[in-house]
Structures are given as structure tokens and as C-alpha cells.
Amino acid sequence: MTVEQQIHNLREQLDKYNYQYYVENNPTISDFEFDRLMRELQDLEAEHPEFHDPNSPTMRVGSDVSNGFRSVEHSFPMLSLSNTYSLDELGEWIERIEREVENPEFVCELKFDGTAISLTYEHGRLLRAVTRGDGTRGDDVTENVRTIRTIPLVLKGQGYPDFFEIRGEIFMPYSSFDRLNAEREAAGEQLLANPRNAAAGTLKQLQSQVVAKRGLDCTLYQLSGENLSYTSHIESLNSARQWGFKISEHVTICKNRNEIEEYIKHWDTERKSLPYATDGVVIKVNRFSDRKILGSTAKAPKWAVAYKFKAEQALTRLLKVTYQVGRTGAITPVANLEPVLLAGTTVKRATLHNADQIAALDIREGDMVYVEKGGEIIPKITEVELSERAADSKPLEYITHCPECGTELVRYEGEAKHYCPNQSGCRPQILGRIVHFIRRKAMNIETLGEETVELLFDNGLVKCIADLYDLREEQLSVLPRLGEKSAANIIQNIEASKQIPFHRVLFALGIRFVGETTAKYLAAHFQSLDAIISADRESLIEAEEVGGKIADAIIEYFADEKNQIIINRLREAGIKFEAERKQIQSQVLAGLNFVISGSFDNHSRDELKALIEAHGGKNLAAVSANTSYLLAGHKIGPAKLQKATKLGVQIISEEDFIEMIGNDVTNADSTENAPNTAVKFDVEDKTPVNSSNTKSENEPAAQTPIQGSLF
């Protein structure tokens, strides 16, 4: 057997096992055996790149390469659905259908609470995946979608059109959502509000490797293509299921209004037991000939409508309002309730967000309040039942001092929350910063947990993050629940954390508003902590993802004398405060400052930035008088383009840039070696157009619009 045949056979096997596991829910081999086959295929593909296939099962693991998203025009608009919350309105819609077509047949489907996607297949292989966007254009998220295991990369069976689109919903099951939020809670991050937002946010992650780990799912609900032989919607779905697509098993044909209302009534109750979020029922006319008669408006098809379930509410008593102090000192009011059953779980607490929210609701202790879950992970109070309010009820007075340390609270301009400013003396803030510092995505001191941190704090061993590096085994081994082995492991992990790269150290410091992504951009831009400390506000804002609010927080953090002492102690302990120097290939771009905007055909933005640095240039986040070139791709930011034009900054394309670093230029500043800057822009999408070639060689040829309406 040739290597090519081996690779082909392994791909077929893995596709089959993947379908059995994720779509049929009927695994036929062990995880160990599946992983063994996957590793075998990965090794073969690495050794023989000539057999690369973008639809190989190995592509499902994702990549850590960051890419922007190319905007793609839909073959025809992705229409939205008209919504109704009333059975009477739904009845009127059914009557209109019955007046216009004879003996209509309806298909009822669950309305998945996720994000719409359009998948294009050519010759039985996934060609591209595009989000709804504005209905006319969407983002090409193909690389991310390849990681979703319920979406076939290569179709099975036969009889599918040579070229067609299928549309559906990408969603996050409760199990994936709960796991993700548990990880975020353990890491001290803000919880995601609901599975719908989590799915949408995950799909737009810049690294497909992150998407692969999030556990997204997909159900398809609408097929269309040229010369389809089907006469009805249900018939096309049955065929799509045979080709390997995940089609909801709850699709049902209904003949009349009574049957539709029974379906809605059934699922309004049973949806609570589903492993994913659904917020309604979609009713469609089944026969394609009837759909053609009914037609569409500019916004929505007339042959389909969505009935939305009402958000679940419960009435219960507000017993008391308490206040929590977060790592940054933010105060969060919490409503403590009489336990009430809501959406399948017993609710005892609900968020009140901030003082403004309390004032808007005029909520008071002892009130009877309506609590709503409605897809939110944390229940919220929506209104007060005033008819139940006691005559002697008194308005709630928001606290003025920290409930933990007694310090007077402050409220910063433009922010809704109150804060405790006593960062170094407020127990929850101190513990929160230490827990944040040791978390896996920061310093990764995995043998320390929250309970151990509290134990160290209460025994006077750790009062700030720098104290961790002064700990000794003999101090730890005598503490409750530890012992010699645990103590040794803790010290070993603390020592290992000294090798954590600079960008993660920067994130671990817990500077307000500086998350993982911002820390990466800051580290890449400034290369060292000393450079960040000495940077003024304007210089900080030049780094990508850094605005005025973040810049002010950074300056405030390093101006604090107590933080300066901590930084110096961490420096003495050997923590990495500099980024690893990248290998310089040439000095072609020495002295030149670049700003990159848009997405590119042949390189990711990170790759272009790396090339700039490798050839002696510098990356800036914002266009200024110091900018030498604006490297412009597809969908360039209009503000950057406008500012570059105003300042006379030269605008170059990806091809111009590659030409710059491809030549052995001794003086890249000279006009003789400067690239041709007469770059034309498409008025609509601000895409640079090369005068020599207006269409990429790799761009797929325009396809004939597919027949039929999709949404």
C-alpha cells in the first residue's frame, strides 16, 4: 500500500468514527484507539506535506495561528425570520397561508439558540463557512468551523449536488457551556452570560485551536442548490441526513393549526430537558411549490415564521441584599431570595448588577420580585410586584463603605460599579489577586488552590504575590492539609513559574482591564516591563487593543509605590520581565514603523508582524506622524485609512510589502527602493486593488446563485 493510500484510508476511517461518535452518538471504537489513528495520520501528513488536504480529520484540532476574517458576499441574502410571541398572531399567519395556497403542509422545528451559519460544499467537500453578518455579507470562518466535529468535512453516500449551500445554527451545548464557565470561574474571569453569546464569541475567535476546545455543535435546517430533485423541505432534510449532516430529530410535519399548537405546547415544557438551549419553534411551509407562490419580503420569507417562547419567570421574596468584593475591588450587590424552582433549578440568589439597577427597579428588602432566567446563567430580577409591597417598606440604601474592610467606596467617572480603593488592605482583593496570579493561564502554579492560598494568608506567610517566592518547604509542611510531599510540590511549581513567558507574567500582575489578549499585545509591542513602565499615555495607546481607559489603568498601577515594591521583589526572584528576542533576518526595515489593518490573502496579521520585526522594522497599533507605512489588506479600518491619508502616510499592499523584504535593500528609507504607493481602494470595502491583478489567483470562481430562498 502506498503512503497516499494509507493516508486516504486513515482519513476515511476517522471520518466514519467521528460521525458515529458525534452525530449518531454511537461510538464503535475506544477514545484511545481513535487517538492512535489520529496520531498516525498526523505523522504521515507531517512527513508527506504533498498530500495536504484542508478537509482532513486532522484539521479539526485547530491551529494557534491567528487570522483575521475575510468578508464574503452571500450568494443571495441570508434573510431573517419574522417573530411572534402570540398564538393568536401565529393563527393569523397560518390563515393567510391557507388562503393563498391549497391544503398547505407545515414543518415544525425547534429554534436553536445559537448563531446562524452558511456552509458551501463543492464536489462533496466543505468549501467555506460564512456567518450571517449583515445578511448581505458575512465573515469567512471556515477554519474555525472545520473544528466542529458534527459538521462533515467530506460528505458520505451519494446523490448530493455538485455545488450547494446548507444553512443552520452553531450552538454551544449546556455541557460545554457549564465546563467553560467553571474554568472561567476557577480562573477568576467573568462568567459568560448564556450559551448563545458563548457560541457567537467562540466562532469569532482568532485561533481555531481555541474553537476546537470549546465543544461547539451544529444542526442544519435548510438546503438549496441547482437542479434539486426534491419537492419538499422534509425530503431535502432526509437526504441531507444521509450525506452526514446533523439534522434535528425533532422535525415534525403538521397538517393544521391544532397540530402546530400541540407541538409548541409540548416543547414549551420538554425543552427544559434538552441538552442545549432552544428559544422557540420555527414553522415552515413544506412544499417548495407553495413557497414559490408565497414569496418573500425584503427582510423575511413569507413561508416561515418563528414562535418565540416566553422567558421563564418565578415570583419569590427578596430576603436580603448582600455585597461581594471582587479582585479589582468592584462591589457587586446580590439578591438573596426565598428558594424558588426556575427553569429546572432551585434559585436562591440573583444578581442586582449595581446601584443604578437597584434604583431603576426601586427594589426593597421584603419585596415580592419576579426572577427570570431566560437563557442567562445568573438569574436576574426583572420587576417588583408592587401590590405585595408592605406599607412600612423603606427604600434600599446602597452601602457607602466596603463590607469587608470598612473603607469608603468610590465610583469612577463613566463606570456603573462602586469600588473599594483599599487594594492592599482588603482581604477579598488580596486573595483575589494572588489566586489570579497562580491561575493556569497566568503563572500556572497548579499545586496552589484557593483554599491553600487562604491558608497561607491566614498564617501570615503570603500577603502579596511576591511573598510566594520567599516560601520554604519547612514553612508549608507543618500547615494543616499539606505535609512534606505537598510542600515540596508547591515549592517546585513556584520555582518552575520563573520560566513563564513575559506576556503571561504581565497578565498575572492583575492590572485592571489588562486581560490575556491585551497582555500579549503589550508584551509584543514593548518587549519588556521596563519599557511599559516608562511609556507615557500616548505611547501606550499605540499598542494594539490599548485605549485610553487601559492606558490610564496601567499608569495608575505602576505609579503605586506598593506595586513598585512588588515588581522589584519579583524581579529579584527571577521572574521574566522581558520578551524573548526574535531572530533578526535582516535590517531591510530598520528605522521603519508599520501599522497593519485589514485581512490578507497569503499571510495572517501575526505573520506579517513577525516578518516586520524579523527584518528590523517596528509594529505600531495606531497611525501617527511616526508611521512610515500603512500595510493595508481587505476591509481596512476606515479611521486608519482616513488618518493615514491626512498625515500623508504611504499605503502599501501585501504584495508591495513582500517585495520590500524580498530584495536585498541597503537603505529601505530611500525613495529609490520604496514600493509603489499608488494603491487603489474599492469604495465599498476599502480593499487594496493591485493595478496588475485585481483578483487573487487562489480566489474561487464566482458561482451561479443557488436557487431557492435561505435564511
C-alpha positions, 0 to 999 in steps of 0.5 A: 500500500502506498503512503497516499493510500494509507493516508486516504484510508486513515482519513476515511476511517476517522471520518466514519468514527467521528460521525458515529461518535458525534452525530449518531452518538454511537461510538464503535471504537475506544477514545484511545484507539481513535487517538492512535489513528489520529496520531498516525495520520498526523505523522504521515501528513507531517512527513508527506506535506504533498498530500495536504488536504484542508478537509482532513480529520486532522484539521479539526484540532485547530491551529494557534495561528491567528487570522483575521476574517475575510468578508464574503458576499452571500450568494443571495441574502441570508434573510431573517425570520419574522417573530411572534410571541402570540398564538393568536398572531401565529393563527393569523399567519397560518390563515393567510397561508391557507388562503393563498395556497391549497391544503398547505403542509407545515414543518415544525422545528425547534429554534436553536439558540445559537448563531446562524451559519452558511456552509458551501460544499463543492464536489462533496467537500466543505468549501467555506463557512460564512456567518450571517453578518449583515445578511448581505455579507458575512465573515469567512470562518471556515477554519474555525468551523472545520473544528466542529466535529458534527459538521462533515468535512467530506460528505458520505453516500451519494446523490448530493449536488455538485455545488450547494449551500446548507444553512443552520445554527452553531450552538454551544451545548449546556455541557460545554457551556457549564465546563467553560464557565467553571474554568472561567470561574476557577480562573477568576474571569467573568462568567459568560452570560448564556450559551448563545453569546458563548457560541457567537464569541467562540466562532469569532475567535482568532485561533481555531485551536481555541474553537476546537476546545470549546465543544461547539455543535451544529444542526442544519435546517435548510438546503438549496442548490441547482437542479434539486430533485426534491419537492419538499423541505422534509425530503431535502432534510432526509437526504441531507441526513444521509450525506452526514449532516446533523439534522434535528430529530425533532422535525415534525410535519403538521397538517393544521393549526391544532397540530402546530399548537400541540407541538409548541405546547409540548416543547414549551415544557420538554425543552427544559430537558434538552441538552442545549438551549432552544428559544422557540419553534420555527414553522415552515411551509413544506412544499417548495411549490407553495413557497414559490407562490408565497414569496418573500419580503425584503427582510423575511420569507413569507413561508416561515415564521418563528414562535418565540417562547416566553422567558421563564419567570418565578415570583419569590421574596427578596430576603436580603441584599448582600455585597461581594468584593471582587479582585479589582475591588468592584462591589457587586450587590446580590439578591438573596431570595426565598428558594424558588424552582426556575427553569429546572433549578432551585434559585436562591440568589440573583444578581442586582448588577449595581446601584443604578439597577437597584434604583431603576427597579426601586427594589426593597428588602421584603419585596415580592420580585419576579426572577427570570432566567431566560437563557442567562446563567445568573438569574436576574430580577426583572420587576417588583410586584408592587401590590405585595409591597408592605406599607412600612417598606423603606427604600434600599440604601446602597452601602457607602463603605466596603463590607469587608474592610470598612473603607469608603467606596468610590465610583469612577467617572463613566463606570456603573460599579462602586469600588473599594480603593483599599487594594492592599488592605482588603482581604477579598482583593488580596486573595483575589489577586494572588489566586489570579496570579497562580491561575493556569493561564497566568503563572500556572502554579497548579499545586496552589488552590484557593483554599491553600492560598487562604491558608497561607494568608491566614498564617501570615506567610503570603500577603502579596504575590511576591511573598510566594517566592520567599516560601520554604518547604519547612514553612508549608509542611507543618500547615494543616492539609499539606505535609512534606510531599505537598510542600515540596510540590508547591515549592517546585511549581513556584520555582518552575513559574520563573520560566513563564513567558513575559506576556503571561507574567504581565497578565498575572500582575492583575492590572485592571482591564489588562486581560490575556489578549491585551497582555500579549499585545503589550508584551509584543509591542514593548518587549519588556516591563521596563519599557511599559513602565516608562511609556507615557499615555500616548505611547501606550495607546499605540499598542494594539487593543490599548485605549485610553481607559487601559492606558490610564489603568496601567499608569495608575498601577505602576505609579503605586509605590506598593506595586513598585515594591512588588515588581522589584521583589519579583524581579529579584526572584527571577521572574521574566520581565522581558520578551524573548528576542526574535531572530533578526533576518535582516535590517531591510526595515530598520528605522521603519514603523508599520501599522497593519489593518485589514485581512490578507490573502497569503499571510495572517496579521501575526505573520506579517508582524513577525516578518516586520520585526524579523527584518528590523522594522517596528509594529505600531497599533495606531497611525501617527506622524511616526508611521512610515507605512500603512500595510493595508489588506481587505476591509481596512479600518476606515479611521486608519485609512482616513488618518493615514491619508491626512498625515500623508502616510504611504499605503502599501499592499501585501504584495508591495510589502513582500517585495520590500523584504524580498530584495536585498535593500541597503537603505529601505528609507530611500525613495529609490527602493520604496514600493509603489504607493499608488494603491487603489481602494474599492469604495465599498470595502476599502480593499487594496486593488493591485493595478496588475491583478485585481483578483487573487489567483487562489480566489474561487470562481464566482458561482451561479446563485443557488436557487431557492430562498435561505435564511 
